[in-house]
Amino acid sequence: MVLARIVVIELWIGVTAYALFAGADFGGGIWDLLAGGPERGAPVRDRIEHSIGPVWEANHVWLIFVLVTLWTAFPVVFSSLLSTLYIPFSVAGLGIIMRGSSFAFRKEAQPMRLRRLFGALFATSSLLTPFAFGTVAGAIASGRVPAGIAAGDVIGAWLNPTALFGGFIAVGTCAYVAAVYLTADARRAGEESLVAYFRRRAMVTGAALGVVGLAGGLLVIRGDAPVLFTGLTGRALPLLVASAALGLASLLLLRLQRYVLVRGTAGLATVAAIWSWGVAQYPALLPSALTIDNSAAPDPVLWALAIGLGVGAVLFIPALILLYGLAQGVVAPESG
Protein backbone atom coordinates (compact mmCIF):
# COMPACT_ATOMS: atom_id res chain seq x y z
CA MET A 1 0.00 0.00 0.00
CA VAL A 2 1.97 2.94 -1.35
CA LEU A 3 -0.44 5.51 0.06
CA ALA A 4 -0.11 4.10 3.57
CA ARG A 5 3.68 4.35 3.34
CA ILE A 6 3.43 7.97 2.23
CA VAL A 7 1.27 8.70 5.28
CA VAL A 8 3.84 6.95 7.51
CA ILE A 9 6.58 9.20 6.11
CA GLU A 10 4.43 12.27 6.81
CA LEU A 11 3.74 10.91 10.29
CA TRP A 12 7.46 10.44 10.96
CA ILE A 13 8.18 13.96 9.73
CA GLY A 14 5.70 15.16 12.36
CA VAL A 15 7.42 13.09 15.06
CA THR A 16 10.78 14.55 14.01
CA ALA A 17 9.50 18.13 14.00
CA TYR A 18 7.97 17.68 17.45
CA ALA A 19 11.20 16.21 18.79
CA LEU A 20 13.23 19.14 17.45
CA PHE A 21 11.01 22.11 18.19
CA ALA A 22 9.10 21.04 21.28
CA GLY A 23 12.21 19.19 22.43
CA ALA A 24 14.14 22.45 22.44
CA ASP A 25 11.36 24.02 24.51
CA PHE A 26 11.42 21.15 27.00
CA GLY A 27 15.18 21.47 27.17
CA GLY A 28 14.85 25.14 27.99
CA GLY A 29 12.70 24.14 30.96
CA ILE A 30 15.35 21.63 32.04
CA TRP A 31 18.03 24.35 32.09
CA ASP A 32 15.55 26.54 33.97
CA LEU A 33 15.39 23.79 36.58
CA LEU A 34 19.19 23.67 36.85
CA ALA A 35 19.80 27.42 36.73
CA GLY A 36 20.23 27.86 40.49
CA GLY A 37 18.64 30.22 43.01
CA PRO A 38 16.37 33.16 42.17
CA GLU A 39 19.18 35.72 41.93
CA ARG A 40 21.95 33.65 40.39
CA GLY A 41 19.59 31.97 37.94
CA ALA A 42 17.63 35.07 36.93
CA PRO A 43 19.68 35.93 33.79
CA VAL A 44 19.50 32.33 32.58
CA ARG A 45 15.76 32.12 33.15
CA ASP A 46 15.20 35.48 31.45
CA ARG A 47 17.08 34.30 28.36
CA ILE A 48 15.12 31.03 28.28
CA GLU A 49 11.82 32.86 28.64
CA HIS A 50 12.68 35.31 25.87
CA SER A 51 13.80 32.50 23.56
CA ILE A 52 10.85 30.13 23.92
CA GLY A 53 8.11 32.61 24.80
CA PRO A 54 6.93 33.42 21.25
CA VAL A 55 6.76 29.81 20.01
CA TRP A 56 6.36 27.40 22.93
CA GLU A 57 2.64 26.81 22.42
CA ALA A 58 2.80 26.54 18.63
CA ASN A 59 5.20 23.61 18.81
CA HIS A 60 2.49 21.32 20.21
CA VAL A 61 0.69 21.55 16.88
CA TRP A 62 3.11 18.84 15.74
CA LEU A 63 1.95 16.54 18.54
CA ILE A 64 -1.69 17.09 17.56
CA PHE A 65 -0.77 16.36 13.95
CA VAL A 66 0.95 13.09 14.91
CA LEU A 67 -1.88 11.86 17.14
CA VAL A 68 -4.67 12.76 14.71
CA THR A 69 -2.82 11.23 11.74
CA LEU A 70 -2.08 8.04 13.68
CA TRP A 71 -5.68 7.79 14.89
CA THR A 72 -7.08 8.29 11.39
CA ALA A 73 -4.65 6.26 9.30
CA PHE A 74 -3.77 3.47 11.74
CA PRO A 75 -6.60 3.22 14.29
CA VAL A 76 -5.60 -0.21 15.61
CA VAL A 77 -2.08 1.04 16.33
CA PHE A 78 -3.49 4.15 18.01
CA SER A 79 -5.85 2.20 20.28
CA SER A 80 -3.16 -0.35 21.15
CA LEU A 81 -0.68 2.37 22.08
CA LEU A 82 -3.00 4.56 24.09
CA SER A 83 -4.52 1.67 26.04
CA THR A 84 -1.30 -0.15 26.91
CA LEU A 85 0.77 3.00 27.48
CA TYR A 86 -1.90 5.18 29.04
CA ILE A 87 0.25 5.85 32.13
CA PRO A 88 3.23 7.50 30.36
CA PHE A 89 0.87 9.22 27.91
CA SER A 90 -1.11 10.60 30.86
CA VAL A 91 2.09 11.78 32.54
CA ALA A 92 3.15 13.51 29.32
CA GLY A 93 -0.28 15.11 28.85
CA LEU A 94 -0.43 16.37 32.43
CA GLY A 95 3.14 17.62 32.06
CA ILE A 96 2.22 19.63 28.97
CA ILE A 97 -0.77 21.18 30.77
CA MET A 98 1.22 21.94 33.93
CA ARG A 99 4.10 23.32 31.93
CA GLY A 100 1.96 25.61 29.82
CA SER A 101 -0.16 26.98 32.65
CA SER A 102 2.77 27.48 35.04
CA PHE A 103 4.83 29.19 32.32
CA ALA A 104 2.01 31.67 31.78
CA PHE A 105 1.18 32.16 35.46
CA ARG A 106 4.81 32.61 36.50
CA LYS A 107 5.04 35.86 34.57
CA GLU A 108 1.83 37.25 36.06
CA ALA A 109 2.10 36.09 39.69
CA GLN A 110 3.05 38.88 42.11
CA PRO A 111 4.06 37.17 45.38
CA MET A 112 7.54 35.68 45.06
CA ARG A 113 6.41 32.41 46.62
CA LEU A 114 3.85 31.92 43.84
CA ARG A 115 6.41 32.76 41.17
CA ARG A 116 8.75 30.17 42.66
CA LEU A 117 5.95 27.60 42.79
CA PHE A 118 4.96 28.13 39.18
CA GLY A 119 8.62 28.17 38.16
CA ALA A 120 9.18 24.83 39.88
CA LEU A 121 6.12 23.33 38.16
CA PHE A 122 7.28 24.61 34.77
CA ALA A 123 10.79 23.23 35.19
CA THR A 124 9.75 19.87 36.67
CA SER A 125 7.12 19.22 34.01
CA SER A 126 9.70 20.13 31.34
CA LEU A 127 11.74 17.20 32.64
CA LEU A 128 8.92 14.68 33.16
CA THR A 129 7.21 15.20 29.78
CA PRO A 130 10.10 14.26 27.48
CA PHE A 131 11.02 11.40 29.83
CA ALA A 132 7.49 10.00 29.51
CA PHE A 133 7.53 10.33 25.72
CA GLY A 134 10.94 8.64 25.67
CA THR A 135 9.60 5.65 27.57
CA VAL A 136 6.77 5.42 25.03
CA ALA A 137 9.34 5.31 22.22
CA GLY A 138 11.32 2.65 24.06
CA ALA A 139 8.23 0.55 24.69
CA ILE A 140 7.28 0.64 21.01
CA ALA A 141 10.79 -0.01 19.74
CA SER A 142 11.35 -2.98 22.05
CA GLY A 143 8.14 -4.66 20.87
CA ARG A 144 6.28 -4.49 24.18
CA VAL A 145 3.03 -3.08 22.78
CA PRO A 146 0.86 -5.89 21.34
CA ALA A 147 -2.18 -5.35 19.15
CA GLY A 148 -5.47 -4.92 20.97
CA ILE A 149 -7.11 -2.80 23.64
CA ALA A 150 -4.97 -2.92 26.81
CA ALA A 151 -3.46 -6.19 25.57
CA GLY A 152 -0.03 -5.37 26.95
CA ASP A 153 1.51 -5.03 30.38
CA VAL A 154 0.54 -1.50 31.38
CA ILE A 155 3.46 -1.32 33.84
CA GLY A 156 6.17 -3.50 32.34
CA ALA A 157 5.71 -2.07 28.85
CA TRP A 158 7.32 1.22 29.84
CA LEU A 159 9.29 0.23 32.96
CA ASN A 160 12.04 -1.83 31.36
CA PRO A 161 15.67 -1.17 30.33
CA THR A 162 14.96 -0.04 26.75
CA ALA A 163 12.03 2.20 27.69
CA LEU A 164 13.88 3.80 30.62
CA PHE A 165 16.92 4.28 28.41
CA GLY A 166 14.64 5.97 25.87
CA GLY A 167 13.38 8.31 28.60
CA PHE A 168 16.88 9.34 29.64
CA ILE A 169 18.00 9.82 26.04
CA ALA A 170 14.94 11.98 25.34
CA VAL A 171 15.73 14.22 28.30
CA GLY A 172 19.40 14.45 27.33
CA THR A 173 18.58 15.24 23.71
CA CYS A 174 16.16 18.00 24.71
CA ALA A 175 18.73 19.53 27.05
CA TYR A 176 21.46 19.36 24.40
CA VAL A 177 19.43 20.85 21.55
CA ALA A 178 18.15 23.61 23.84
CA ALA A 179 21.65 24.49 25.03
CA VAL A 180 22.84 24.74 21.41
CA TYR A 181 19.93 26.97 20.43
CA LEU A 182 20.22 29.13 23.54
CA THR A 183 23.93 29.68 22.88
CA ALA A 184 23.11 31.19 19.49
CA ASP A 185 20.22 33.21 20.96
CA ALA A 186 22.46 34.62 23.69
CA ARG A 187 25.10 35.58 21.12
CA ARG A 188 22.51 37.34 18.98
CA ALA A 189 21.33 39.26 22.06
CA GLY A 190 24.90 40.22 22.96
CA GLU A 191 24.82 38.35 26.31
CA GLU A 192 28.38 37.05 26.22
CA SER A 193 28.36 35.62 29.74
CA LEU A 194 25.35 33.49 28.82
CA VAL A 195 27.01 32.48 25.56
CA ALA A 196 29.81 30.89 27.56
CA TYR A 197 27.32 29.45 30.06
CA PHE A 198 25.20 27.63 27.47
CA ARG A 199 28.22 26.70 25.32
CA ARG A 200 29.81 24.77 28.18
CA ARG A 201 26.58 22.95 28.90
CA ALA A 202 26.00 22.14 25.25
CA MET A 203 29.47 20.62 24.93
CA VAL A 204 29.23 18.57 28.14
CA THR A 205 25.69 17.38 27.40
CA GLY A 206 26.53 16.56 23.77
CA ALA A 207 29.61 14.56 24.70
CA ALA A 208 27.75 12.65 27.43
CA LEU A 209 24.83 11.99 25.12
CA GLY A 210 27.13 10.59 22.45
CA VAL A 211 28.91 8.24 24.82
CA VAL A 212 25.78 7.03 26.59
CA GLY A 213 23.65 6.90 23.45
CA LEU A 214 26.01 5.04 21.16
CA ALA A 215 27.97 2.90 23.61
CA GLY A 216 25.75 2.27 26.62
CA GLY A 217 22.58 2.38 24.55
CA LEU A 218 23.61 -0.34 22.16
CA LEU A 219 24.56 -2.54 25.11
CA VAL A 220 21.17 -2.03 26.72
CA ILE A 221 19.27 -2.57 23.49
CA ARG A 222 21.33 -5.60 22.55
CA GLY A 223 20.37 -7.38 25.74
CA ASP A 224 16.79 -6.16 26.07
CA ALA A 225 15.57 -5.63 22.49
CA PRO A 226 17.58 -7.87 20.14
CA VAL A 227 15.28 -7.34 17.14
CA LEU A 228 15.73 -3.58 17.40
CA PHE A 229 19.47 -4.03 17.85
CA THR A 230 19.63 -6.07 14.64
CA GLY A 231 17.84 -3.34 12.74
CA LEU A 232 20.00 -0.56 14.18
CA THR A 233 23.23 -2.35 13.37
CA GLY A 234 21.96 -3.44 9.97
CA ARG A 235 20.05 -1.26 7.55
CA ALA A 236 19.84 1.69 9.98
CA LEU A 237 23.59 1.70 10.66
CA PRO A 238 24.37 4.47 8.10
CA LEU A 239 21.95 6.77 9.91
CA LEU A 240 23.54 5.99 13.27
CA VAL A 241 26.98 6.68 11.82
CA ALA A 242 25.70 9.94 10.34
CA SER A 243 24.23 10.93 13.71
CA ALA A 244 27.54 10.25 15.44
CA ALA A 245 29.51 12.16 12.79
CA LEU A 246 27.16 15.14 12.98
CA GLY A 247 27.38 15.04 16.77
CA LEU A 248 31.18 15.20 16.62
CA ALA A 249 30.96 18.02 14.08
CA SER A 250 28.63 19.89 16.45
CA LEU A 251 31.15 19.62 19.30
CA LEU A 252 33.87 20.94 17.02
CA LEU A 253 31.71 23.84 15.85
CA LEU A 254 30.89 24.70 19.47
CA ARG A 255 34.58 24.76 20.26
CA LEU A 256 35.17 27.02 17.26
CA GLN A 257 32.21 29.20 18.35
CA ARG A 258 30.32 28.75 15.09
CA TYR A 259 26.95 29.02 16.73
CA VAL A 260 24.76 29.35 13.65
CA LEU A 261 26.23 26.33 11.89
CA VAL A 262 26.05 24.18 14.99
CA ARG A 263 22.30 24.65 15.17
CA GLY A 264 22.07 22.86 11.84
CA THR A 265 24.45 20.00 12.65
CA ALA A 266 22.93 19.41 16.09
CA GLY A 267 19.44 19.32 14.60
CA LEU A 268 20.51 16.96 11.81
CA ALA A 269 22.22 14.65 14.33
CA THR A 270 18.90 14.40 16.18
CA VAL A 271 16.99 13.83 12.95
CA ALA A 272 19.36 11.03 11.92
CA ALA A 273 18.96 9.32 15.30
CA ILE A 274 15.15 9.48 15.13
CA TRP A 275 15.01 8.15 11.59
CA SER A 276 17.41 5.33 12.44
CA TRP A 277 14.73 4.04 14.81
CA GLY A 278 12.07 4.18 12.09
CA VAL A 279 14.29 2.48 9.53
CA ALA A 280 15.36 -0.19 12.04
CA GLN A 281 11.81 -1.40 12.65
CA TYR A 282 10.34 -0.77 9.16
CA PRO A 283 7.78 -1.92 8.01
CA ALA A 284 6.51 -2.61 11.54
CA LEU A 285 4.61 0.08 13.41
CA LEU A 286 4.34 -2.12 16.49
CA PRO A 287 7.17 -4.65 16.21
CA SER A 288 6.02 -8.27 16.37
CA ALA A 289 2.40 -7.08 16.27
CA LEU A 290 1.36 -4.70 13.48
CA THR A 291 2.88 -3.59 10.17
CA ILE A 292 1.96 -0.73 7.87
CA ASP A 293 -0.01 -2.99 5.55
CA ASN A 294 -2.08 -4.94 8.11
CA SER A 295 -3.02 -1.92 10.22
CA ALA A 296 -3.76 0.83 7.69
CA ALA A 297 -7.22 2.32 7.28
CA PRO A 298 -9.11 1.77 3.98
CA ASP A 299 -7.89 3.67 0.93
CA PRO A 300 -10.77 6.20 0.90
CA VAL A 301 -9.81 7.25 4.44
CA LEU A 302 -6.13 7.52 3.50
CA TRP A 303 -6.95 9.59 0.41
CA ALA A 304 -9.12 11.97 2.42
CA LEU A 305 -6.35 12.26 5.01
CA ALA A 306 -3.68 12.87 2.38
CA ILE A 307 -5.74 15.63 0.76
CA GLY A 308 -6.46 17.20 4.14
CA LEU A 309 -2.78 17.09 5.10
CA GLY A 310 -1.82 18.71 1.80
CA VAL A 311 -4.26 21.59 2.27
CA GLY A 312 -3.22 21.97 5.89
CA ALA A 313 0.45 22.07 4.97
CA VAL A 314 -0.13 24.87 2.46
CA LEU A 315 -1.87 26.93 5.16
CA PHE A 316 0.15 25.95 8.21
CA ILE A 317 3.81 25.63 7.21
CA PRO A 318 4.25 29.19 5.81
CA ALA A 319 2.60 30.62 8.92
CA LEU A 320 4.86 28.57 11.17
CA ILE A 321 7.96 29.61 9.23
CA LEU A 322 6.89 33.24 9.59
CA LEU A 323 6.37 32.78 13.33
CA TYR A 324 9.81 31.21 13.80
CA GLY A 325 11.36 33.91 11.63
CA LEU A 326 9.81 36.68 13.71
CA ALA A 327 10.86 34.97 16.94
CA GLN A 328 14.46 34.57 15.76
CA GLY A 329 14.69 38.06 14.30
CA VAL A 330 15.21 36.69 10.78
CA VAL A 331 11.99 38.37 9.63
CA ALA A 332 11.54 41.90 10.90
CA PRO A 333 7.98 43.14 11.51
CA GLU A 334 6.97 46.22 9.59
CA SER A 335 7.01 49.38 11.65
CA GLY A 336 3.76 51.25 12.01
Secondary structure, DSSP 8 states (H G I E B T S, - for coil): -HHHHHHHHHHHHHHHHIIIIIHHHHHHHHHHHTS-STTTTHHHHHHHHHHHTTTTTGGGHHHHHHHHHHHHH-HHHHHHHHHHTHHHHHHHHHHHHHHHHHHHHHHH--SHHHHHHHHHHHHHHHHHHHHHHHHHHHHHHTT---SSTT-S-TTTTTSSHHHHHHHHHHHHHHHHHHHHHHHHHHHHTT-HHHHHHHHHHHHHHHHHHHHIIIIIHHHHHHHH-HHHHHHHTTTTHHHHHHHHHHHHHHHHHHHTT-HHHHHHHHHHHHHHHHHHHHHHHTTEEETTTEEHHHH---HHHHHHHHHHHHHHHHHHHHHHHHHHHHHHTSS-----
